[in-house]
Amino acid sequence: MNETALPLNGTSQNATTATVLVHGWVSGPDVRGSWDIIWSSFMAIFLCTWTAICLNIPHPKDRTLHILLRKTKWMFWAVIAPEIVLSIAMGQYASARRSVRRFKKLECEGWTIRHGFFADMGGFLLQPKDSTPFLVNSRQMAYLVEREYIQCPTITEEEIWDRSKADSLSKLITAAQATWLLFQLGGRAVLKLPTTTLELSAGAIVLCSFGTFICWLHKPSDAKSGVTVTTRFTTAQILLDAGPIAAQPFPDIATFEKIALFLITTAYASFHLIGWNFTFPSRVETQLWRWSSVVVTGATVFFWVFETIAARQRFGRWDKYLIWLRLKKKPADETTPTATSQDGETGSDVERAPKTGGVVRQDTILRMDAFEEEMKKAKPIVFWEVAILFPFILLYVVARAYLIVEVFVSLRELPAGVYKTFEVAEIIPHW
């Protein structure tokens, strides 16, 4: 009589499963849970904002906790209003890029865009004679070199980058997570699989953070200390010649940079329009999402158009256009601008400049380009500009607040197709 031995615990099915061999590749489940959606979206947002944010050099007395809280604050703004952080990053990029042109005119060939970022983030500390040291930005550095208060900085691009705490592994992980999220959003759209507003909003933040990352690509990340530059002149001597113009950063951004900023911020705002036909728990939420998406996109475009027109008015460019079209006469007192000092005496600043071999360098700070001259003569922002913009800003803030709240509220009731995975995206490593 043949008898079959049974396992002691009586779980014959488990024992059989444990001994059965499966040949070949076994795919994962084709479903996902609510936690999978929330975790992957939050990881993409966290990694992108953490990697993109590049803080300025902290004060020597700042503690690690204080620095961490500062970065957390900027990460918060990168999530709530990523277009604002992007605008700041673009402005810093523009300043660093302009500094390269300035130093090239001063024959400082070793100065790169990385030097410009390093200067603007507090990397150069000027130590005057018998005075307290103070930080100088890229424009002030150009002024000091041009007036021969200091020599061209000798620190190399590699030495600056050595001070950076940039981690290639973290950037690689971030790139993988961001690629996976965007690839999944695209794939689900092609296959007509429903997705969540949380994933959609995460994709918009990732897109905007990518622009911020590109702007700060050459900015040292989490640098803890700068370099000291000494001069034999006193602070009083330097400030007497400098006036207010050398204390300002390089103004505004170029047309190409403005266009890039406009395209990225508009793409971020309009990204929410993709959810136009998403399924929401109620019809009211559907309408509110649609209207909020339209308001955010429309307000962004309106701001750029309005600010472009208003800026030309402040800088007097419309008058120049009318004069060029012969629709307005040129003012009789308009003369060709010349390099003058801050006190209005032509050449007085140049005479006070330090000399080398009897030759005084041409003052590239006072010999400003056309736009910087416009900045000096620009009219202040008037009340009507604020009065027109304020309602749009208020609507924008309310609409953005709703979009942020709705991405979480809508998770309470989702189409069943949301939980079906886009299997092709699973081949990309993600967390």
C-alpha positions in Angstrom: 0.0 0.0 0.0 1.5 3.3 -1.1 1.2 6.2 1.3 1.9 9.8 0.6 3.8 11.6 3.3 2.1 14.9 4.3 4.0 17.9 5.7 3.9 18.2 9.5 2.0 21.6 9.3 -0.5 20.2 6.9 0.1 23.0 4.3 0.6 20.8 1.3 -0.1 23.6 -1.1 2.7 25.8 0.3 5.2 22.9 0.2 4.4 22.2 -3.4 4.8 25.9 -4.3 8.2 25.9 -2.6 9.6 23.0 -4.6 8.1 23.8 -8.0 10.7 25.4 -10.4 9.7 28.1 -12.8 11.8 28.6 -16.0 12.5 31.9 -17.6 11.7 35.6 -16.8 8.7 36.3 -14.6 7.0 39.7 -15.0 5.8 41.7 -12.0 2.1 42.3 -11.3 0.3 44.5 -13.7 -1.4 46.5 -11.0 -0.3 49.1 -8.5 -1.7 50.4 -5.3 -2.5 53.9 -3.9 0.7 53.9 -2.0 2.7 53.1 -5.1 1.2 56.2 -6.8 1.8 58.5 -3.9 5.4 57.2 -3.1 6.6 57.4 -6.7 5.2 60.9 -7.2 6.7 62.2 -3.9 10.1 60.6 -4.7 10.2 62.3 -8.1 9.3 65.7 -6.6 11.7 65.3 -3.6 14.7 64.2 -5.7 14.2 66.8 -8.4 13.9 69.7 -6.0 16.7 68.5 -3.7 19.1 68.1 -6.6 18.1 71.3 -8.4 18.4 73.7 -5.5 21.9 75.2 -5.1 22.2 77.4 -2.1 24.6 80.3 -1.7 27.7 79.9 0.5 26.5 80.0 4.1 27.9 82.2 6.9 30.8 80.6 8.7 28.8 80.6 11.9 25.7 78.9 10.3 25.1 75.4 11.8 24.2 72.4 9.8 20.6 72.5 11.0 20.3 76.1 9.8 21.6 75.3 6.4 19.2 72.3 6.2 16.3 74.4 7.1 17.2 77.0 4.5 17.4 74.3 1.8 14.1 72.9 3.0 12.5 76.4 2.6 13.7 76.6 -1.0 12.5 73.1 -1.7 9.1 74.1 -0.4 9.0 77.0 -2.8 10.3 74.8 -5.6 7.2 72.6 -5.0 4.6 75.4 -4.4 5.8 77.9 -6.9 8.6 76.3 -9.1 8.3 79.1 -11.7 9.6 81.6 -9.1 12.6 79.5 -8.3 13.2 79.0 -12.0 13.1 82.8 -12.5 15.7 83.3 -9.8 17.9 80.6 -11.3 17.6 82.2 -14.7 18.5 85.6 -13.3 21.7 84.2 -11.6 22.6 82.4 -14.8 22.2 85.7 -16.8 24.4 87.5 -14.3 27.1 84.8 -14.4 27.0 84.8 -18.2 27.4 88.5 -18.4 30.3 88.5 -16.1 32.2 86.2 -18.5 31.9 88.9 -21.2 33.0 91.6 -18.8 36.1 89.7 -17.8 36.9 88.8 -21.3 37.1 92.5 -22.1 39.5 92.8 -19.1 41.7 90.0 -20.7 40.9 87.6 -17.8 40.7 84.6 -20.0 40.5 82.2 -17.0 37.2 83.6 -15.8 34.3 81.2 -16.6 30.6 81.1 -16.0 31.4 78.9 -13.0 33.5 81.8 -11.6 30.5 84.1 -12.1 28.2 81.8 -10.1 30.9 81.4 -7.4 31.2 85.2 -7.1 27.4 85.8 -7.0 26.9 83.1 -4.4 29.4 84.7 -2.0 32.6 83.0 -3.0 34.9 86.0 -3.0 35.7 87.9 0.2 37.5 91.1 -0.3 40.1 92.0 2.4 40.9 95.8 2.1 43.8 97.4 3.9 43.0 98.1 7.6 39.3 97.3 7.1 36.7 94.6 7.7 36.4 92.1 4.8 33.2 92.0 2.9 31.7 89.9 0.1 31.8 91.1 -3.5 29.7 89.8 -6.4 30.8 89.2 -10.0 30.1 92.8 -11.1 32.0 94.2 -8.2 34.9 91.8 -9.0 34.9 93.2 -12.6 35.0 96.7 -11.2 37.9 95.9 -8.9 39.9 94.2 -11.6 39.2 96.9 -14.1 40.3 99.6 -11.7 43.4 97.5 -10.7 42.5 97.3 -7.1 43.0 93.6 -7.4 44.5 91.2 -10.0 42.4 88.7 -12.0 41.4 85.9 -9.7 43.8 82.9 -9.9 41.4 80.3 -8.6 40.7 77.8 -11.4 37.4 76.3 -12.5 38.5 72.9 -11.2 39.4 74.3 -7.8 35.9 75.9 -7.6 34.2 72.7 -8.5 36.2 70.8 -5.9 34.4 73.0 -3.3 31.1 71.8 -4.6 29.4 68.9 -2.9 27.6 67.8 -6.0 26.9 64.0 -6.0 26.9 62.3 -9.4 25.0 59.3 -8.0 22.2 61.4 -6.6 21.9 63.2 -10.0 21.8 59.8 -11.7 19.0 58.5 -9.4 17.1 61.7 -9.9 17.4 61.5 -13.7 16.1 57.9 -13.6 13.1 58.8 -11.4 12.2 61.8 -13.4 12.6 59.9 -16.7 10.4 57.1 -15.4 7.7 59.5 -14.3 7.5 61.5 -17.6 7.8 58.3 -19.6 5.0 56.8 -17.7 2.8 59.8 -18.1 3.4 59.8 -21.9 2.8 56.0 -22.2 -0.4 56.1 -20.2 -1.6 58.9 -22.5 -0.8 56.9 -25.6 -2.5 53.8 -24.3 -5.4 55.9 -23.0 -4.9 54.6 -19.4 -6.2 57.1 -16.8 -3.7 58.7 -14.5 -4.0 60.8 -11.3 -3.7 64.6 -10.9 -1.0 63.9 -8.4 1.2 62.3 -11.0 0.3 65.1 -13.5 1.3 67.8 -11.0 4.5 65.9 -10.2 5.3 65.8 -13.9 4.8 69.6 -14.1 7.1 70.2 -11.1 9.8 67.9 -12.6 9.6 69.8 -15.9 10.1 73.1 -14.2 12.8 71.8 -11.9 14.7 70.5 -15.0 14.8 74.1 -16.2 16.1 75.2 -12.8 18.7 72.4 -12.9 20.0 73.5 -16.3 20.3 77.2 -15.2 22.3 76.1 -12.1 24.2 73.4 -13.9 27.6 75.3 -13.5 26.8 76.6 -10.0 28.7 74.9 -7.2 26.3 72.9 -5.1 26.5 73.2 -1.3 29.9 74.9 -1.2 30.8 75.7 2.4 33.6 78.3 2.0 35.0 80.8 -0.5 38.3 82.5 -1.1 39.8 85.7 0.3 41.1 88.4 -2.1 43.4 91.0 -0.7 43.9 94.6 -1.8 46.3 97.3 -0.7 43.6 99.9 -0.8 41.1 100.8 2.0 37.4 100.4 1.8 36.9 104.2 1.8 39.2 104.6 -1.3 37.3 101.8 -3.2 33.8 103.1 -2.3 34.7 106.7 -3.1 35.4 105.7 -6.7 32.7 103.1 -7.1 29.5 104.9 -6.4 26.2 103.1 -6.6 26.6 101.5 -10.0 29.3 98.9 -9.1 27.2 97.7 -6.1 24.4 96.4 -8.4 24.4 93.0 -10.0 24.4 92.7 -13.8 20.9 93.8 -14.7 18.1 91.9 -16.4 18.4 88.9 -18.7 18.9 88.7 -22.4 16.1 88.2 -25.0 17.0 84.5 -25.5 16.9 83.9 -21.8 13.5 85.7 -21.5 12.1 83.5 -24.3 13.4 80.3 -22.6 11.9 81.4 -19.3 8.6 82.3 -20.9 8.4 78.9 -22.6 9.2 76.8 -19.5 6.9 78.7 -17.2 4.1 78.6 -19.7 4.7 74.9 -20.3 4.6 74.3 -16.5 1.3 76.2 -16.2 -0.3 74.6 -19.3 0.7 71.1 -18.1 -2.3 71.2 -15.8 -4.6 71.5 -18.9 -3.7 67.9 -19.7 -6.1 67.0 -16.9 -9.0 68.6 -18.7 -10.8 65.3 -19.4 -9.6 63.5 -16.3 -12.3 61.7 -14.2 -12.9 63.5 -10.9 -15.1 62.4 -7.9 -17.6 65.2 -8.7 -18.6 67.4 -11.6 -17.9 70.5 -9.4 -14.3 69.4 -9.0 -14.0 68.8 -12.8 -15.1 72.3 -13.5 -12.9 73.8 -10.8 -9.9 72.0 -12.2 -10.6 73.2 -15.7 -11.1 76.8 -14.7 -8.1 76.8 -12.4 -5.9 75.4 -15.2 -7.1 78.0 -17.6 -6.5 80.8 -15.0 -3.0 79.7 -14.2 -2.1 79.4 -17.9 -3.8 82.6 -18.9 -2.3 84.6 -16.0 1.2 83.4 -16.8 0.9 84.4 -20.5 -0.8 87.7 -19.6 2.0 88.6 -17.1 4.6 88.1 -19.8 2.8 90.1 -22.4 1.9 92.9 -20.0 5.4 93.0 -18.5 7.0 93.2 -21.9 4.8 96.1 -22.9 5.2 97.9 -19.5 8.9 97.4 -19.5 9.2 99.1 -22.9 7.2 101.9 -21.6 9.4 102.3 -18.5 12.6 102.2 -20.6 11.2 104.6 -23.2 11.5 102.1 -26.1 8.0 102.9 -27.5 9.2 106.5 -28.0 12.3 105.2 -29.9 10.0 103.1 -32.1 7.8 106.1 -32.9 10.9 108.2 -33.6 12.2 105.4 -35.9 8.8 105.3 -37.7 9.0 109.1 -38.0 5.8 109.4 -36.0 7.5 111.4 -33.3 10.2 114.0 -33.3 13.6 113.3 -31.6 14.1 115.4 -28.5 16.3 118.4 -29.2 18.4 117.8 -26.0 19.1 114.2 -26.8 22.8 113.6 -27.1 25.0 110.6 -27.5 25.9 109.2 -24.0 29.5 109.3 -22.9 31.3 107.6 -20.1 30.9 109.9 -17.1 31.4 109.5 -13.5 28.7 109.2 -10.9 29.0 112.9 -9.9 28.6 114.0 -13.6 32.1 115.1 -14.3 33.4 113.4 -17.4 36.6 111.6 -16.9 36.9 112.3 -13.2 36.5 108.6 -12.3 39.1 107.6 -14.9 41.6 110.1 -13.5 41.2 108.6 -10.0 41.8 105.0 -11.2 45.1 103.4 -10.3 47.6 103.5 -13.1 50.1 101.0 -14.5 52.9 102.3 -16.6 51.1 105.6 -17.1 48.2 104.0 -19.0 44.7 103.9 -17.5 42.4 101.1 -18.7 39.1 102.1 -20.2 36.4 101.9 -17.6 34.2 98.9 -18.8 31.8 99.4 -15.8 31.0 103.0 -16.7 31.1 102.2 -20.4 27.8 100.3 -20.1 25.9 98.7 -22.9 22.6 100.2 -24.2 20.4 98.3 -21.8 22.3 99.3 -18.7 21.9 102.9 -19.8 18.2 102.3 -20.1 18.1 100.9 -16.6 19.7 104.0 -15.2 17.0 106.2 -17.0 14.1 103.9 -16.5 10.9 105.2 -15.0 9.6 103.7 -11.8 6.7 101.2 -11.7 3.5 103.3 -11.7 0.3 102.6 -9.9 -1.7 101.6 -12.9 0.7 98.7 -13.5 0.2 97.4 -10.0 -3.6 98.0 -10.2 -3.8 95.9 -13.4 -1.6 93.1 -12.3 -3.0 92.6 -8.7 -6.3 91.0 -9.7 -4.5 88.5 -12.0 -2.0 87.7 -9.3 -4.8 87.1 -6.8 -6.6 84.8 -9.2 -3.4 83.0 -10.0 -2.7 82.3 -6.3 -6.3 81.1 -5.6 -6.2 78.8 -8.7 -2.8 77.4 -7.8 -4.0 76.7 -4.3 -6.9 74.8 -5.6 -4.8 72.7 -7.9 -2.5 71.8 -5.1 -5.3 70.8 -2.8 -7.2 68.9 -5.5 -4.3 66.5 -6.3 -4.8 65.0 -2.8 -8.6 65.3 -2.5 -9.2 63.5 -5.8 -7.3 60.4 -4.6 -10.4 59.4 -2.6 -12.2 58.1 -5.7 -10.3 57.1 -8.9 -11.1 55.1 -12.1 -10.1 51.5 -11.9 -7.8 51.9 -14.8 -5.6 54.2 -12.7 -4.3 51.1 -10.9 -3.2 49.3 -14.0 0.5 49.7 -14.6 2.2 50.9 -17.8 4.5 47.8 -18.0 7.0 49.3 -20.5 7.9 52.0 -17.9 8.8 49.3 -15.3 12.0 48.5 -17.1 13.4 51.9 -16.0 14.8 51.8 -12.4 12.7 53.9 -10.1 11.7 54.2 -6.5 
